[in-house]
Amino acid sequence: MTERKTAAVILAAGMGTRMKSALPKVMHPLAGRPMIRHILDAVESAGVTRIVVVVGPGMESVADAVKPHGTVVQTDRLGTAHATLQARNAIGDGFDDVLILNGDNPLIPAERIGALVAARGDAAVAVLGFRTPTPGAYGRMIVDAAGNLSRIVEAKDANTEELAVDLCSSGMMSLDGRCAFAMLARIGNANAKGEYYLPDVVGIAGADGRKAVAVEGVENELIGINTKAELAVAEAHVQAALRARAMAGGTTMTAPETVFMSWDTKLGADTVVGPFCVFGPGVSVGDGVEIRAFSHLEGAVVEAGAVVGPYARLRPGAHLGRDVHIGNFVEVKNATLGTGAKANHLSYVGDSDVGAGANIGAGTITCNYDGVFKWRTVIGDGAFIGSNTALVAPVTVGAGAVTGAGSVIAKDVSADALAVTRAPQKEVAGWGKSTRERKKALKAKGEKG
Protein backbone atom coordinates (compact mmCIF):
# COMPACT_ATOMS: atom_id res chain seq x y z
CA MET A 1 0.00 0.00 0.00
CA THR A 2 1.14 3.63 -0.53
CA GLU A 3 2.10 6.10 2.19
CA ARG A 4 -1.50 7.25 2.43
CA LYS A 5 -2.92 6.98 5.94
CA THR A 6 -5.81 4.55 5.91
CA ALA A 7 -8.39 3.61 8.52
CA ALA A 8 -10.87 0.76 8.34
CA VAL A 9 -14.32 0.18 9.75
CA ILE A 10 -15.30 -3.49 9.83
CA LEU A 11 -19.04 -4.14 10.11
CA ALA A 12 -19.77 -7.08 12.41
CA ALA A 13 -22.98 -6.16 14.20
CA GLY A 14 -25.28 -8.41 12.18
CA MET A 15 -27.41 -10.88 14.10
CA GLY A 16 -26.69 -13.67 11.63
CA THR A 17 -30.15 -15.13 12.08
CA ARG A 18 -29.79 -17.38 9.02
CA MET A 19 -26.87 -19.14 10.71
CA LYS A 20 -29.44 -20.55 13.19
CA SER A 21 -26.89 -20.26 15.99
CA ALA A 22 -26.40 -18.51 19.33
CA LEU A 23 -22.83 -17.77 18.24
CA PRO A 24 -22.35 -14.36 16.58
CA LYS A 25 -21.97 -14.84 12.85
CA VAL A 26 -18.42 -13.49 12.61
CA MET A 27 -17.30 -15.84 15.39
CA HIS A 28 -18.03 -18.97 13.39
CA PRO A 29 -14.72 -20.72 12.73
CA LEU A 30 -13.05 -20.86 9.37
CA ALA A 31 -9.89 -22.98 9.16
CA GLY A 32 -9.72 -23.13 12.92
CA ARG A 33 -10.31 -19.49 13.91
CA PRO A 34 -13.21 -17.00 13.88
CA MET A 35 -13.91 -15.57 10.44
CA ILE A 36 -13.48 -12.03 11.80
CA ARG A 37 -9.80 -12.78 12.45
CA HIS A 38 -9.25 -13.64 8.79
CA ILE A 39 -10.34 -10.23 7.56
CA LEU A 40 -8.51 -8.47 10.39
CA ASP A 41 -5.27 -10.14 9.36
CA ALA A 42 -5.81 -9.08 5.77
CA VAL A 43 -6.47 -5.47 6.79
CA GLU A 44 -3.41 -5.42 9.04
CA SER A 45 -1.25 -6.87 6.27
CA ALA A 46 -2.52 -4.15 3.90
CA GLY A 47 -0.90 -1.53 6.14
CA VAL A 48 -4.07 -0.01 7.60
CA THR A 49 -3.10 2.13 10.59
CA ARG A 50 -6.39 2.20 12.50
CA ILE A 51 -9.09 -0.47 12.65
CA VAL A 52 -12.45 -0.22 14.41
CA VAL A 53 -14.98 -3.06 14.50
CA VAL A 54 -18.71 -2.32 14.80
CA VAL A 55 -20.47 -4.92 16.96
CA GLY A 56 -23.98 -5.40 18.26
CA PRO A 57 -25.17 -5.38 21.87
CA GLY A 58 -24.03 -8.39 23.89
CA MET A 59 -21.24 -9.30 21.47
CA GLU A 60 -18.48 -9.37 24.08
CA SER A 61 -16.98 -12.47 22.46
CA VAL A 62 -16.43 -10.51 19.24
CA ALA A 63 -14.86 -7.61 21.14
CA ASP A 64 -12.46 -10.05 22.80
CA ALA A 65 -11.64 -11.75 19.49
CA VAL A 66 -10.66 -8.53 17.71
CA LYS A 67 -8.33 -7.17 20.38
CA PRO A 68 -6.18 -5.09 20.40
CA HIS A 69 -8.42 -3.32 17.89
CA GLY A 70 -11.23 -1.24 19.30
CA THR A 71 -14.97 -1.77 18.98
CA VAL A 72 -18.07 0.39 18.96
CA VAL A 73 -21.61 -0.82 19.54
CA GLN A 74 -24.47 -0.29 17.11
CA THR A 75 -27.32 -0.40 19.61
CA ASP A 76 -30.09 0.11 17.06
CA ARG A 77 -29.57 -1.80 13.84
CA LEU A 78 -30.63 0.82 11.33
CA GLY A 79 -28.58 -0.20 8.31
CA THR A 80 -25.00 -0.33 7.11
CA ALA A 81 -24.46 3.43 6.80
CA HIS A 82 -25.78 3.91 10.33
CA ALA A 83 -23.44 1.15 11.55
CA THR A 84 -20.43 2.81 9.94
CA LEU A 85 -21.26 6.16 11.51
CA GLN A 86 -20.99 4.61 14.97
CA ALA A 87 -17.23 4.45 14.38
CA ARG A 88 -16.88 8.13 13.50
CA ASN A 89 -15.42 9.27 16.84
CA ALA A 90 -13.26 6.18 17.23
CA ILE A 91 -11.69 6.71 13.80
CA GLY A 92 -11.20 10.45 14.14
CA ASP A 93 -9.68 12.73 11.55
CA GLY A 94 -6.49 12.82 9.55
CA PHE A 95 -6.95 9.80 7.30
CA ASP A 96 -6.64 9.90 3.54
CA ASP A 97 -8.86 6.85 3.11
CA VAL A 98 -11.58 5.19 5.15
CA LEU A 99 -12.24 1.58 4.22
CA ILE A 100 -15.60 -0.02 4.99
CA LEU A 101 -15.39 -3.79 5.04
CA ASN A 102 -17.68 -6.64 6.07
CA GLY A 103 -16.76 -9.01 8.87
CA ASP A 104 -18.59 -11.81 7.05
CA ASN A 105 -16.41 -11.47 3.92
CA PRO A 106 -13.37 -13.21 5.40
CA LEU A 107 -11.62 -14.34 2.21
CA ILE A 108 -10.59 -10.94 0.87
CA PRO A 109 -6.77 -10.84 0.62
CA ALA A 110 -4.56 -7.92 1.65
CA GLU A 111 -3.62 -7.33 -1.99
CA ARG A 112 -7.27 -6.73 -2.91
CA ILE A 113 -7.68 -4.25 -0.06
CA GLY A 114 -4.59 -2.37 -1.21
CA ALA A 115 -5.86 -2.35 -4.79
CA LEU A 116 -9.21 -0.92 -3.66
CA VAL A 117 -7.50 1.99 -1.89
CA ALA A 118 -5.16 2.64 -4.82
CA ALA A 119 -8.01 2.54 -7.35
CA ARG A 120 -9.95 5.27 -5.60
CA GLY A 121 -7.38 7.87 -6.63
CA ASP A 122 -9.07 11.26 -6.41
CA ALA A 123 -12.60 9.83 -6.54
CA ALA A 124 -14.89 10.22 -3.53
CA VAL A 125 -15.85 6.55 -3.49
CA ALA A 126 -14.47 3.27 -4.81
CA VAL A 127 -16.74 0.24 -4.50
CA LEU A 128 -15.43 -3.30 -4.76
CA GLY A 129 -17.44 -5.59 -7.01
CA PHE A 130 -17.22 -8.84 -8.90
CA ARG A 131 -18.74 -10.52 -11.91
CA THR A 132 -20.73 -13.70 -11.57
CA PRO A 133 -22.97 -15.73 -13.90
CA THR A 134 -25.50 -16.02 -11.06
CA PRO A 135 -25.94 -12.49 -9.68
CA GLY A 136 -29.19 -13.39 -7.91
CA ALA A 137 -29.98 -11.02 -5.03
CA TYR A 138 -26.72 -9.05 -5.20
CA GLY A 139 -26.90 -5.31 -5.78
CA ARG A 140 -26.02 -4.36 -9.38
CA MET A 141 -23.26 -1.82 -10.05
CA ILE A 142 -24.33 0.48 -12.86
CA VAL A 143 -21.40 2.03 -14.71
CA ASP A 144 -21.94 4.98 -17.08
CA ALA A 145 -20.47 5.58 -20.53
CA ALA A 146 -17.47 7.34 -19.01
CA GLY A 147 -16.67 4.28 -16.94
CA ASN A 148 -17.73 5.83 -13.64
CA LEU A 149 -20.02 4.17 -11.11
CA SER A 150 -23.33 6.00 -11.31
CA ARG A 151 -25.36 3.98 -8.79
CA ILE A 152 -25.85 0.65 -7.07
CA VAL A 153 -29.31 -0.87 -7.48
CA GLU A 154 -30.64 -3.50 -5.10
CA ALA A 155 -31.92 -6.55 -6.98
CA LYS A 156 -35.45 -6.14 -5.64
CA ASP A 157 -35.55 -2.58 -6.97
CA ALA A 158 -33.88 -3.27 -10.34
CA ASN A 159 -35.63 -3.26 -13.69
CA THR A 160 -35.11 -5.92 -16.36
CA GLU A 161 -32.17 -4.11 -17.94
CA GLU A 162 -30.45 -3.57 -14.60
CA LEU A 163 -30.98 -7.18 -13.56
CA ALA A 164 -29.06 -8.25 -16.67
CA VAL A 165 -25.92 -6.53 -15.33
CA ASP A 166 -23.44 -9.10 -14.02
CA LEU A 167 -21.22 -6.68 -12.06
CA CYS A 168 -22.30 -7.10 -8.45
CA SER A 169 -21.48 -5.12 -5.34
CA SER A 170 -19.61 -6.72 -2.45
CA GLY A 171 -20.73 -3.90 -0.16
CA MET A 172 -17.09 -3.05 0.61
CA MET A 173 -15.65 0.31 -0.36
CA SER A 174 -13.03 2.98 0.13
CA LEU A 175 -14.05 6.59 0.82
CA ASP A 176 -12.18 9.87 0.73
CA GLY A 177 -11.14 10.20 4.36
CA ARG A 178 -11.59 13.96 4.35
CA CYS A 179 -15.35 13.73 3.78
CA ALA A 180 -16.24 10.07 4.40
CA PHE A 181 -18.37 10.48 7.52
CA ALA A 182 -19.90 13.76 6.33
CA MET A 183 -21.17 11.97 3.21
CA LEU A 184 -22.49 9.04 5.25
CA ALA A 185 -24.34 11.41 7.59
CA ARG A 186 -26.35 12.74 4.63
CA ILE A 187 -27.74 9.32 3.65
CA GLY A 188 -31.49 9.13 4.21
CA ASN A 189 -33.78 6.25 5.09
CA ALA A 190 -36.63 6.80 2.65
CA ASN A 191 -36.99 3.14 1.75
CA ALA A 192 -39.22 0.20 2.61
CA LYS A 193 -37.15 -0.83 5.62
CA GLY A 194 -36.49 2.68 6.91
CA GLU A 195 -32.76 1.94 7.05
CA TYR A 196 -29.66 3.92 6.12
CA TYR A 197 -27.98 2.05 3.28
CA LEU A 198 -24.26 2.36 2.64
CA PRO A 199 -24.50 2.04 -1.20
CA ASP A 200 -26.44 5.34 -1.24
CA VAL A 201 -23.11 7.11 -0.66
CA VAL A 202 -22.51 6.76 -4.42
CA GLY A 203 -25.46 9.07 -5.07
CA ILE A 204 -24.27 11.50 -2.39
CA ALA A 205 -20.87 11.73 -4.10
CA GLY A 206 -22.55 12.35 -7.46
CA ALA A 207 -24.68 15.11 -5.96
CA ASP A 208 -21.46 16.79 -4.84
CA GLY A 209 -19.99 16.52 -8.33
CA ARG A 210 -17.53 13.92 -7.11
CA LYS A 211 -16.67 10.75 -8.95
CA ALA A 212 -17.35 7.17 -7.85
CA VAL A 213 -15.51 4.22 -9.38
CA ALA A 214 -16.12 0.50 -9.57
CA VAL A 215 -13.21 -1.80 -8.73
CA GLU A 216 -13.47 -5.39 -9.94
CA GLY A 217 -12.34 -8.21 -7.70
CA VAL A 218 -12.56 -11.99 -7.89
CA GLU A 219 -15.81 -13.66 -6.86
CA ASN A 220 -14.17 -16.37 -4.75
CA GLU A 221 -12.35 -13.72 -2.71
CA LEU A 222 -15.53 -11.81 -1.95
CA ILE A 223 -17.79 -14.59 -0.74
CA GLY A 224 -20.22 -13.41 1.92
CA ILE A 225 -21.22 -15.84 4.64
CA ASN A 226 -24.81 -15.76 5.88
CA THR A 227 -25.67 -19.44 6.28
CA LYS A 228 -23.97 -22.64 7.39
CA ALA A 229 -24.02 -23.78 3.76
CA GLU A 230 -22.12 -20.65 2.70
CA LEU A 231 -19.69 -21.21 5.58
CA ALA A 232 -18.98 -24.66 4.18
CA VAL A 233 -18.34 -23.19 0.73
CA ALA A 234 -15.88 -20.69 2.20
CA GLU A 235 -14.17 -23.45 4.18
CA ALA A 236 -13.67 -25.42 0.98
CA HIS A 237 -11.99 -22.42 -0.66
CA VAL A 238 -9.72 -21.87 2.34
CA GLN A 239 -8.77 -25.53 2.57
CA ALA A 240 -7.92 -25.67 -1.12
CA ALA A 241 -5.63 -22.66 -0.68
CA LEU A 242 -3.96 -24.14 2.42
CA ARG A 243 -3.33 -27.45 0.69
CA ALA A 244 -1.91 -25.73 -2.37
CA ARG A 245 0.42 -23.65 -0.20
CA ALA A 246 1.65 -26.71 1.70
CA MET A 247 2.33 -28.68 -1.46
CA ALA A 248 4.07 -25.71 -3.06
CA GLY A 249 6.33 -25.70 0.00
CA GLY A 250 7.38 -29.31 -0.55
CA THR A 251 4.79 -31.31 1.40
CA THR A 252 3.39 -34.44 -0.27
CA MET A 253 -0.31 -35.19 0.14
CA THR A 254 -1.46 -38.50 -1.27
CA ALA A 255 -5.12 -37.46 -1.16
CA PRO A 256 -5.13 -33.68 -0.56
CA GLU A 257 -8.89 -33.32 -0.80
CA THR A 258 -9.21 -35.40 2.40
CA VAL A 259 -6.70 -33.39 4.46
CA PHE A 260 -8.00 -30.52 6.60
CA MET A 261 -5.71 -27.84 7.94
CA SER A 262 -5.87 -24.75 10.14
CA TRP A 263 -4.91 -21.23 9.16
CA ASP A 264 -1.55 -21.55 10.98
CA THR A 265 -0.60 -25.15 10.09
CA LYS A 266 3.10 -25.44 9.21
CA LEU A 267 4.28 -28.49 7.26
CA GLY A 268 7.90 -29.05 6.31
CA ALA A 269 9.52 -30.03 3.05
CA ASP A 270 9.58 -33.74 2.18
CA THR A 271 6.86 -34.36 4.75
CA VAL A 272 4.22 -36.85 3.63
CA VAL A 273 0.62 -36.53 4.80
CA GLY A 274 -1.64 -39.52 4.28
CA PRO A 275 -5.38 -39.49 3.65
CA PHE A 276 -7.95 -38.17 6.14
CA CYS A 277 -5.61 -36.28 8.44
CA VAL A 278 -6.79 -33.26 10.42
CA PHE A 279 -4.57 -30.42 11.67
CA GLY A 280 -6.12 -28.25 14.35
CA PRO A 281 -4.69 -24.87 15.33
CA GLY A 282 -1.10 -24.56 16.49
CA VAL A 283 0.58 -27.44 14.64
CA SER A 284 4.16 -27.22 13.40
CA VAL A 285 5.65 -30.18 11.53
CA GLY A 286 9.31 -30.36 10.50
CA ASP A 287 10.97 -31.74 7.39
CA GLY A 288 10.83 -35.37 6.38
CA VAL A 289 7.97 -36.31 8.70
CA GLU A 290 5.37 -38.93 7.84
CA ILE A 291 1.82 -38.30 9.07
CA ARG A 292 -0.06 -41.47 8.34
CA ALA A 293 -3.76 -41.78 7.57
CA PHE A 294 -6.55 -40.79 9.96
CA SER A 295 -4.33 -38.93 12.40
CA HIS A 296 -5.46 -35.83 14.30
CA LEU A 297 -2.99 -33.17 15.48
CA GLU A 298 -3.70 -30.03 17.47
CA GLY A 299 -1.36 -27.68 19.31
CA ALA A 300 1.58 -30.00 18.62
CA VAL A 301 5.18 -29.75 17.46
CA VAL A 302 6.64 -32.60 15.42
CA GLU A 303 10.34 -32.44 14.64
CA ALA A 304 12.12 -33.77 11.56
CA GLY A 305 12.04 -37.44 10.72
CA ALA A 306 9.19 -38.39 13.05
CA VAL A 307 6.45 -40.86 12.11
CA VAL A 308 2.90 -40.32 13.36
CA GLY A 309 0.00 -42.72 12.95
CA PRO A 310 -2.04 -44.14 11.43
CA TYR A 311 -4.93 -43.29 13.76
CA ALA A 312 -2.76 -41.27 16.16
CA ARG A 313 -3.86 -38.26 18.17
CA LEU A 314 -1.55 -35.45 19.25
CA ARG A 315 -3.23 -33.04 21.64
CA PRO A 316 -2.07 -29.59 22.78
CA GLY A 317 1.38 -29.56 24.33
CA ALA A 318 2.62 -32.65 22.49
CA HIS A 319 6.23 -32.22 21.35
CA LEU A 320 7.83 -35.02 19.40
CA GLY A 321 11.59 -34.87 18.98
CA ARG A 322 13.53 -36.00 15.93
CA ASP A 323 12.78 -39.51 14.64
CA VAL A 324 10.10 -40.20 17.26
CA HIS A 325 7.56 -42.89 16.33
CA ILE A 326 3.95 -42.54 17.48
CA GLY A 327 1.88 -45.41 16.15
CA ASN A 328 -1.71 -46.47 15.76
CA PHE A 329 -4.20 -45.55 18.48
CA VAL A 330 -1.61 -43.66 20.54
CA GLU A 331 -2.62 -40.40 22.21
CA VAL A 332 -0.07 -37.82 23.38
CA LYS A 333 -1.01 -34.77 25.44
CA ASN A 334 1.22 -32.14 27.07
CA ALA A 335 4.19 -34.45 26.76
CA THR A 336 7.68 -34.25 25.32
CA LEU A 337 9.29 -37.26 23.67
CA GLY A 338 13.04 -37.16 23.10
CA THR A 339 14.93 -38.17 19.97
CA GLY A 340 14.08 -41.64 18.73
CA ALA A 341 11.54 -42.45 21.45
CA LYS A 342 8.77 -44.83 20.40
CA ALA A 343 5.18 -45.54 21.40
CA ASN A 344 4.02 -47.69 18.54
CA HIS A 345 0.54 -48.78 19.56
CA LEU A 346 -2.42 -48.45 21.88
CA SER A 347 -0.98 -46.13 24.55
CA TYR A 348 -1.72 -42.86 26.33
CA VAL A 349 1.19 -40.56 27.14
CA GLY A 350 0.01 -37.48 29.02
CA ASP A 351 1.82 -34.87 31.13
CA SER A 352 5.08 -36.69 30.61
CA ASP A 353 8.73 -36.26 29.73
CA VAL A 354 10.01 -39.25 27.78
CA GLY A 355 13.73 -39.57 27.23
CA ALA A 356 15.61 -40.22 24.02
CA GLY A 357 15.41 -43.77 22.74
CA ALA A 358 12.81 -44.86 25.31
CA ASN A 359 10.31 -47.52 24.22
CA ILE A 360 6.72 -47.51 25.44
CA GLY A 361 5.00 -50.85 25.02
CA ALA A 362 1.46 -51.45 23.82
CA GLY A 363 -1.34 -50.64 26.26
CA THR A 364 0.79 -48.40 28.47
CA ILE A 365 -0.91 -45.46 30.13
CA THR A 366 0.31 -42.59 32.25
CA CYS A 367 -2.17 -42.11 35.09
CA ASN A 368 -1.74 -38.35 35.29
CA TYR A 369 -4.99 -37.13 36.87
CA ASP A 370 -6.10 -37.80 40.44
CA GLY A 371 -9.50 -36.14 40.04
CA VAL A 372 -8.23 -32.72 41.12
CA PHE A 373 -4.61 -32.26 40.01
CA LYS A 374 -2.52 -33.27 37.00
CA TRP A 375 0.81 -34.94 37.81
CA ARG A 376 3.87 -35.56 35.68
CA THR A 377 5.56 -38.79 34.63
CA VAL A 378 9.28 -38.82 33.78
CA ILE A 379 10.76 -41.67 31.73
CA GLY A 380 14.52 -41.63 31.34
CA ASP A 381 16.65 -42.12 28.23
CA GLY A 382 16.59 -45.65 26.87
CA ALA A 383 13.99 -46.91 29.37
CA PHE A 384 11.81 -49.84 28.32
CA ILE A 385 8.18 -49.70 29.47
CA GLY A 386 6.58 -53.13 29.19
CA SER A 387 3.17 -53.63 27.63
CA ASN A 388 0.13 -52.73 29.73
CA THR A 389 2.15 -50.82 32.29
CA ALA A 390 0.23 -48.22 34.30
CA LEU A 391 2.51 -45.41 35.44
CA VAL A 392 0.85 -43.67 38.40
CA ALA A 393 2.11 -40.08 38.46
CA PRO A 394 4.00 -38.42 39.96
CA VAL A 395 6.56 -41.07 39.15
CA THR A 396 10.00 -41.32 37.56
CA VAL A 397 11.43 -44.29 35.68
CA GLY A 398 15.20 -43.92 35.50
CA ALA A 399 17.35 -44.10 32.40
CA GLY A 400 17.73 -47.62 31.07
CA ALA A 401 15.18 -49.02 33.53
CA VAL A 402 12.63 -51.71 32.58
CA THR A 403 9.07 -52.22 33.78
CA GLY A 404 7.57 -55.68 33.47
CA ALA A 405 4.47 -56.11 31.32
CA GLY A 406 1.23 -55.63 33.23
CA SER A 407 2.86 -53.74 36.11
CA VAL A 408 1.38 -50.84 38.05
CA ILE A 409 4.29 -48.53 38.82
CA ALA A 410 3.48 -46.09 41.63
CA LYS A 411 7.01 -45.58 42.99
CA ASP A 412 10.14 -44.27 41.34
CA VAL A 413 12.30 -46.81 39.52
CA SER A 414 16.09 -46.51 39.69
CA ALA A 415 18.19 -46.26 36.55
CA ASP A 416 18.85 -49.63 34.88
CA ALA A 417 16.58 -51.44 37.38
CA LEU A 418 13.67 -53.82 36.71
CA ALA A 419 10.33 -53.02 38.34
CA VAL A 420 7.63 -55.71 38.37
CA THR A 421 4.35 -55.72 40.29
CA ARG A 422 2.74 -58.94 38.99
CA ALA A 423 1.21 -61.45 41.40
CA PRO A 424 3.03 -64.84 41.41
CA GLN A 425 1.87 -67.16 38.63
CA LYS A 426 0.20 -70.42 39.77
CA GLU A 427 -0.69 -73.53 37.80
CA VAL A 428 -3.33 -76.23 38.56
CA ALA A 429 -2.60 -79.34 36.50
CA GLY A 430 -5.51 -80.69 34.44
CA TRP A 431 -7.93 -77.97 35.58
CA GLY A 432 -8.88 -76.94 32.04
CA LYS A 433 -9.79 -80.43 30.90
CA SER A 434 -11.77 -81.37 34.01
CA THR A 435 -13.67 -78.10 34.01
CA ARG A 436 -14.69 -78.43 30.36
CA GLU A 437 -15.92 -81.98 30.89
CA ARG A 438 -17.94 -80.99 33.96
CA LYS A 439 -19.61 -78.08 32.13
CA LYS A 440 -20.42 -80.20 29.05
CA ALA A 441 -22.12 -82.72 31.30
CA LEU A 442 -24.23 -79.99 32.90
CA LYS A 443 -25.14 -78.58 29.49
CA ALA A 444 -26.31 -82.02 28.36
CA LYS A 445 -28.68 -82.06 31.35
CA GLY A 446 -29.94 -78.59 30.51
CA GLU A 447 -28.28 -77.10 33.55
CA LYS A 448 -25.71 -74.40 34.16
CA GLY A 449 -22.83 -74.61 36.56
Stockholm file with secondary structure:
# STOCKHOLM 1.0

chainA/1-449         MTERKTAAVILAAGMGTRMKSALPKVMHPLAGRPMIRHILDAVESAGVTRIVVVVGPGMESVADAVKPHGTVVQTDRLGTAHATLQARNAIGDGFDDVLILNGDNPLIPAERIGALVAARGDAAVAVLGFRTPTPGAYGRMIVDAAGNLSRIVEAKDANTEELAVDLCSSGMMSLDGRCAFAMLARIGNANAKGEYYLPDVVGIAGADGRKAVAVEGVENELIGINTKAELAVAEAHVQAALRARAMAGGTTMTAPETVFMSWDTKLGADTVVGPFCVFGPGVSVGDGVEIRAFSHLEGAVVEAGAVVGPYARLRPGAHLGRDVHIGNFVEVKNATLGTGAKANHLSYVGDSDVGAGANIGAGTITCNYDGVFKWRTVIGDGAFIGSNTALVAPVTVGAGAVTGAGSVIAKDVSADALAVTRAPQKEVAGWGKSTRERKKALKAKGEKG
#=GR chainA/1-449 SS CCSCCEEEEEECCCCCGGGCSSSCGGGSEETTEEHHHHHHHHHHHTTCSEEEEEECTTCHHHHHHTTTSEEEECSSCCCHHHHHHTTHHHHCSCCSEEEEEETTCTTCCHHHHHHHHHHHTTCSEEEEEEECSCCTTSCEEEECTTSCEEEEECGGGCCHHHHTCCEEEEEEEEEETTTHHHHHHTCCCCSTTCCCCGGGHHHHHHHTTCCEEEEECCGGGSCCCCSHHHHHHHHHHHHHHHHHHHHHTTCEESSGGGCBCCTTCEECTTCEECTTCEECSSCEECTTCEECTTCEECSCEECTTCEECSSCEECTTCEECTTCEEEETCEEESCEECTTCEEEESCEEESEEECTTCEECTTCEEECBCSSCBCCEEECTTCEECTTCEEESSEEECTTCEECTTCEECSCBCTTCEECCCCCCCCCTTHHHHHHHHHHHHHHTTCCC
#=GC SS_cons         CCSCCEEEEEECCCCCGGGCSSSCGGGSEETTEEHHHHHHHHHHHTTCSEEEEEECTTCHHHHHHTTTSEEEECSSCCCHHHHHHTTHHHHCSCCSEEEEEETTCTTCCHHHHHHHHHHHTTCSEEEEEEECSCCTTSCEEEECTTSCEEEEECGGGCCHHHHTCCEEEEEEEEEETTTHHHHHHTCCCCSTTCCCCGGGHHHHHHHTTCCEEEEECCGGGSCCCCSHHHHHHHHHHHHHHHHHHHHHTTCEESSGGGCBCCTTCEECTTCEECTTCEECSSCEECTTCEECTTCEECSCEECTTCEECSSCEECTTCEECTTCEEEETCEEESCEECTTCEEEESCEEESEEECTTCEECTTCEEECBCSSCBCCEEECTTCEECTTCEEESSEEECTTCEECTTCEECSCBCTTCEECCCCCCCCCTTHHHHHHHHHHHHHHTTCCC
//
